[in-house]
Amino acid sequence: MSKPILVVTAHFVDEVEARIDREFEARRKPKDAFFRPEDLLSAADGADAMFVTPADRLDAAFFTRVASSVKVITTHSAGYDHIDLSAAAARKIAIAHIPGISTDAVADIALLLLLGASRRAYEAQQVVRSGNWNPSDLTLLLGWQLTGKILGIYGMGRIGQAVAKRARGFGMKIHYHDPHRLSPEIEGDAIFHDNPYDLLRVSPFLSLNAPETMQTHDFLDAKAIACLPRGAIVVNAARGGMVVDEDLIAALKSGQVAAAGLDTYEGEPKLNPGYLSLKNTFLLPHIGAATIETRTAMGMLALDNVNAVLRGTPAPSLVTSDSAVKPHSFLSA
């Protein structure tokens, strides 16, 4: 019996790769390259399923042309803003994602960003590597301590809650905004702000942990940044599209934002070059979910989704077509 054909647009950890080869006839992208839109459509011709990443933009035009043989597309991410769900539904193509698995790994990175930005880790690395370390200078690289400070969390879903749990371990006080207030037992001592700008006004430290939607896109613009206390620390381990890069760069130069820690960028893998020339940026290459344990679990769930749809059995985590039009709760992040 022939194996189902799976278009694979990335290279995964060994255990996931082995399962792909065992259970599917894989059509893979070239090593260290991206599928161009035309290449992706060609690869899908006659395929049963596709295994994509957020780097693959599957818009309405894609779904008008993709082969009718494709029954399911699974994305290697919790977010699915790169897929036109309505267009997929019109073609009766199931869309699957992998929510919840990367929560701890991404929350860890958010704290790394918070510490890296606030303690000037990039500059400190440069001092050590350049040989310019002067132990007698006790004013060298003075940073900002977390203990006793307010951490504002924009988006109190799974990851936001995990960030809050870790930040409390550093003695931080938690304030948050989300479309839905948490239940008292989950909220604990956190302070809810119905208006996101009210959250910004009390947040010397700010962590972005919301999904990118029409409501959150470009949220952190000049208006929002002006609400922050002067000298705030901003970190983003969510989606780059929530930040207006030119506005944040201007704030980093003016001192309105003292430092930023970023793991995601609009247009990645390219990023605004203005960040690269600044010493007060702690930059990572979108490694929030990059642990062996998390990447393995993500890949396995994605393949479980594909197999379930192809066999006509309930899939673990399909995205419903009406998710594209429902008001998006940050609780899904």
Residue, then its C-alpha position, 0 to 999 in steps of 0.5 A: m500500500s502506498k504511503p500518503i504524500l506529505v509536502v514538508t517545508a522545513h527540516f525537523v529534529d531527528e525523531v520527527e524526520a524519522r517518523i515522516d520517512r516512516e509514515f509518508e512519502a515526503r516532498r521536501k524543500p531544498k536544504d537551507a532554502f525556502f519554498r517559493p510560492e510557485d514551488l510550494l504549489s507545484a509540490a502540492d500537486g497530487a499531495d495528500a497533506m502539507f506540513v508548513t511553518p509560519a514562514d509559509r504564507l498561505d493566503a487566499a490566492f494560494f487556496t484558489r490554486v492549491a491541488s484538490s488532492v490536499k486534504v489537510i495542512t498542519t502548521h508547526s506553530a500554535g499561531y495560524d495568522h499566516i493561513d487564510l482560514s476562510a479560504a481553506a474552509a472554502r476548499k474544504i481543507a482542514i487546518a491543524h495547529i499545535p497549541g500549548i506545547s511550547t508554553d514553558a519553552v517560550a516563557d523561559i525565553a521571555l524571562l531570558l529576554l527580560l534579564g538580558a535586556s535589563r542587565r545589559a547582557y549584549e553590552a556585557q558580552q562585548v566587554v568580555r570578548s573585547g578585553n575591555w573589562n575593568p574590574s575596578d570600575l563599579t559603575l560599569l554596565l549598571g542595569w535595572q533590577l527586577t525585584g519588587k518591580i511591576l511586570g505588565i503582561y499584554g496577553m494573559g493566555r497560557i504563555g502569559q500565565a507561565v511568564a507571570k509564574r516565573a516573574r513572581g519567582f524574581g519578586m515581581k508584581i504582575h499586572y496584565h491586560d487580556p480581552h477576558r479577565l482571568s478567574p480569581e483562582i488563576e489570577g491570584d495577586a495579579i492586577f487586571h487592566d481592562n484598558p491596555y493603555d492603563l496597563l502600560r502607564v504602570s509598567p516599567f517592565l512590559s512583556l508582549n505575550a498576545p497572539e497577532t490579530m487585527q486587534t493586536h497588530d502594531f499595538l506597540d506604536a508611538k502612542a502606546i510607547a508614550c504611555l510607558p514610564r520613561g526608561a521602561i524595559v520591553v520584551n517580545a517573545a510573541r509576534g513581531g507584527m505587534v511592534v511598530d519597529e521604527d517607533l520602538i527604535a526611536a524610543l530606544k534612541s531617546g531613552q523612553v525605552a531603556a532596553a528591549g529584548l526581542d525574539t520575534y520580528e516582523g518580516e523575519p528572518k529579516l529584521n529592521p536593521g535599526y535594531l542592529s546598531l543599538k547597544n540596548t537591544f538584546l536580540l535572539p533569532h526566534i528560538g522561543a520553542a527551540t528545545i529538543e523536548t518542545r520541537t519533538a513534541m510539536g512535530m509529533l502532534a502535527l503528524d498526529n493531526v495529519n494522520a487523523v484527518l487522512r484516516g477520517t478520525p478525530a484530530p487532536s487540534l484542528v483549527t475551526s474555520d470560524s476562528a478567522v472571524k471570532p473575536h480572538s481571546f489572548l487565552s489561546a496564546 
